[in-house]
Amino acid sequence: MLSLSDSEEILAVLIALAIIIGFIFSTYKDIISTISEEKEKLAEKKEVEEKVKTLIDYLDAKTRLVNLVNKQKKKIRKEENK
């Protein structure tokens, strides 16, 4: 077995702690990055949903307008045929 002096043991412990702290920091940064990406995706999804709702409202209004025009055309044709 390898025999280490006190200073070598302290150095080995410090290096091990530095590695562990580095790993924790790296994991923390990855978690923060992932959370940020998910928030961005959620915001983008909400934006797309709002655009879709606006488009649906627009199409509904257009459909009502077309139906109203068709109804008026039928009414005019009926009056002309009398």
VOLUMSE-391808 format. One record per atom (N, C-alpha, C, O): residue in one letter; x, y, z. Coordinates in steps of 0.05 Angstrom, whole numbers, padded with zeros to 5 digits, always signed. Layout:
aXYZ ...
end
This chain:
m+00017-00024+00000 m+00000+00000+00000 m+00018+00025+00000 m+00040+00025+00010 l+00007+00046-00011 l+00022+00071-00014 l+00021+00087+00012 l-00001+00090+00023 s+00043+00096+00020 s+00044+00112+00045 s+00048+00141+00037 s+00067+00149+00024 l+00029+00158+00046 l+00029+00186+00040 l+00036+00202+00065 l+00027+00195+00087 s+00050+00224+00061 s+00056+00242+00083 s+00031+00259+00089 s+00012+00259+00073 d+00032+00273+00111 d+00008+00289+00118 d+00002+00310+00097 d-00021+00315+00090 s+00023+00323+00087 s+00018+00344+00066 s+00007+00332+00041 s-00009+00344+00027 e+00016+00307+00034 e+00006+00294+00010 e-00024+00286+00013 e-00040+00289-00005 e-00031+00277+00038 e-00058+00270+00043 e-00076+00295+00042 e-00098+00294+00031 i-00067+00317+00053 i-00082+00342+00052 i-00086+00351+00023 i-00108+00359+00015 l-00064+00349+00007 l-00066+00356-00021 l-00086+00339-00036 l-00101+00348-00052 a-00085+00312-00030 a-00104+00294-00043 a-00133+00300-00036 a-00150+00299-00053 v-00138+00307-00011 v-00165+00314-00002 v-00174+00340-00015 v-00196+00342-00024 l-00156+00360-00017 l-00162+00385-00030 l-00169+00381-00060 l-00188+00393-00070 i-00153+00364-00073 i-00158+00358-00101 i-00185+00344-00104 i-00201+00351-00122 a-00191+00325-00087 a-00217+00311-00088 a-00240+00331-00083 a-00260+00329-00097 l-00237+00349-00064 l-00257+00369-00059 l-00261+00387-00083 l-00283+00395-00090 a-00239+00395-00096 a-00240+00412-00119 a-00255+00398-00142 a-00271+00410-00156 i-00250+00372-00145 i-00264+00357-00166 i-00294+00355-00160 i-00311+00359-00177 i-00301+00350-00135 i-00329+00348-00126 i-00343+00375-00130 i-00365+00377-00140 i-00329+00397-00121 i-00341+00424-00124 i-00345+00430-00154 i-00365+00442-00162 g-00326+00423-00170 g-00328+00427-00199 g-00352+00412-00211 g-00366+00423-00227 f-00355+00387-00202 f-00378+00371-00211 f-00404+00384-00203 f-00423+00385-00219 i-00406+00393-00178 i-00430+00405-00168 i-00436+00431-00184 i-00459+00436-00192 f-00416+00447-00189 f-00419+00472-00204 f-00428+00466-00232 f-00446+00480-00243 s-00416+00446-00245 s-00424+00439-00272 s-00453+00429-00273 s-00468+00437-00291 t-00461+00413-00254 t-00488+00403-00253 t-00508+00426-00248 t-00529+00427-00260 y-00500+00445-00231 y-00517+00468-00225 y-00521+00485-00251 y-00543+00493-00257 k-00499+00490-00265 k-00501+00505-00290 k-00519+00491-00310 k-00535+00503-00324 d-00516+00464-00313 d-00533+00449-00331 d-00563+00451-00323 d-00580+00454-00341 i-00569+00449-00298 i-00596+00451-00288 i-00607+00479-00295 i-00630+00481-00304 i-00592+00500-00289 i-00601+00527-00295 i-00606+00531-00325 i-00625+00543-00333 s-00588+00520-00341 s-00591+00522-00370 s-00616+00507-00379 s-00631+00518-00396 t-00621+00484-00369 t-00645+00468-00376 t-00670+00483-00368 t-00689+00484-00383 i-00671+00494-00344 i-00694+00509-00335 i-00699+00533-00353 i-00722+00539-00360 s-00677+00547-00360 s-00680+00570-00378 s-00691+00562-00405 s-00709+00576-00416 e-00681+00540-00416 e-00692+00530-00442 e-00721+00523-00440 e-00736+00529-00459 e-00729+00510-00419 e-00757+00502-00415 e-00775+00527-00413 e-00797+00527-00424 k-00766+00547-00398 k-00781+00572-00396 k-00785+00585-00423 k-00806+00595-00430 e-00763+00584-00439 e-00764+00596-00466 e-00784+00581-00484 e-00799+00593-00499 k-00783+00554-00482 k-00802+00538-00498 k-00830+00543-00489 k-00848+00545-00506 l-00835+00546-00463 l-00862+00551-00453 l-00872+00579-00463 l-00895+00581-00471 a-00854+00599-00462 a-00862+00625-00472 a-00868+00624-00502 a-00887+00637-00511 e-00852+00609-00517 e-00857+00607-00546 e-00883+00593-00551 e-00898+00600-00569 k-00889+00572-00535 k-00914+00557-00539 k-00938+00575-00533 k-00957+00574-00548 k-00936+00591-00512 k-00958+00610-00506 k-00962+00630-00528 k-00984+00637-00535 e-00939+00640-00540 e-00941+00659-00562 e-00955+00646-00586 e-00972+00659-00599 v-00947+00622-00592 v-00960+00608-00614 v-00989+00603-00609 v-01006+00606-00627 e-00996+00596-00585 e-01025+00591-00578 e-01041+00617-00581 e-01063+00617-00591 e-01029+00640-00573 e-01043+00666-00577 e-01047+00672-00606 e-01068+00682-00614 k-01027+00666-00622 k-01029+00671-00651 k-01051+00653-00663 k-01066+00662-00680 v-01052+00628-00654 v-01073+00610-00664 v-01101+00620-00656 v-01119+00619-00672 k-01103+00629-00631 k-01129+00639-00622 k-01137+00664-00639 k-01161+00666-00646 t-01118+00681-00644 t-01124+00705-00661 t-01133+00696-00689 t-01152+00707-00700 l-01119+00677-00700 l-01126+00667-00726 l-01154+00654-00727 l-01169+00658-00745 i-01160+00639-00706 i-01186+00626-00704 i-01208+00648-00702 i-01229+00646-00716 d-01203+00669-00686 d-01222+00691-00684 d-01226+00704-00711 d-01248+00711-00719 y-01204+00709-00725 y-01205+00721-00751 y-01222+00704-00771 y-01239+00714-00785 l-01216+00678-00771 l-01231+00660-00789 l-01260+00659-00782 l-01277+00657-00800 d-01267+00659-00756 d-01295+00659-00748 d-01309+00684-00757 d-01332+00683-00767 a-01296+00707-00754 a-01308+00732-00763 a-01311+00732-00793 a-01332+00741-00803 k-01292+00722-00807 k-01294+00721-00836 k-01317+00702-00845 k-01331+00708-00863 t-01320+00680-00831 t-01341+00661-00837 t-01368+00674-00832 t-01387+00671-00849 r-01371+00688-00810 r-01396+00702-00804 r-01402+00723-00826 r-01425+00726-00834 l-01382+00737-00834 l-01385+00757-00855 l-01394+00745-00881 l-01412+00755-00895 v-01381+00723-00889 v-01388+00709-00914 v-01417+00699-00912 v-01432+00701-00931 n-01424+00687-00890 n-01451+00677-00886 n-01472+00700-00888 n-01493+00696-00899 l-01465+00723-00876 l-01483+00746-00877 l-01486+00755-00906 l-01508+00762-00915 v-01464+00757-00921 v-01465+00765-00949 v-01482+00746-00965 v-01499+00754-00981 n-01478+00720-00961 n-01494+00700-00975 n-01524+00702-00968 n-01541+00699-00986 k-01530+00707-00943 k-01558+00710-00935 k-01570+00734-00948 k-01593+00733-00957 q-01555+00756-00950 q-01566+00780-00963 q-01569+00776-00993 q-01589+00786-01004 k-01551+00761-01005 k-01554+00755-01034 k-01579+00739-01039 k-01593+00744-01058 k-01584+00719-01022 k-01608+00703-01025 k-01633+00720-01022 k-01652+00717-01036 k-01632+00738-01003 k-01655+00755-00998 k-01660+00773-01022 k-01683+00777-01030 i-01638+00784-01033 i-01641+00801-01057 i-01652+00785-01081 i-01670+00795-01095 r-01642+00761-01085 r-01652+00745-01107 r-01681+00738-01103 r-01696+00738-01123 k-01689+00733-01079 k-01717+00727-01073 k-01735+00751-01080 k-01756+00747-01093 e-01726+00774-01073 e-01741+00798-01078 e-01743+00804-01108 e-01763+00814-01118 e-01721+00798-01123 e-01721+00802-01152 e-01739+00783-01166 e-01751+00790-01187 n-01742+00759-01156 n-01758+00738-01168 n-01788+00742-01163 n-01805+00729-01176 k-01796+00759-01146 k-01824+00764-01139 k-01838+00779-01160 k-01862+00785-01158 
end
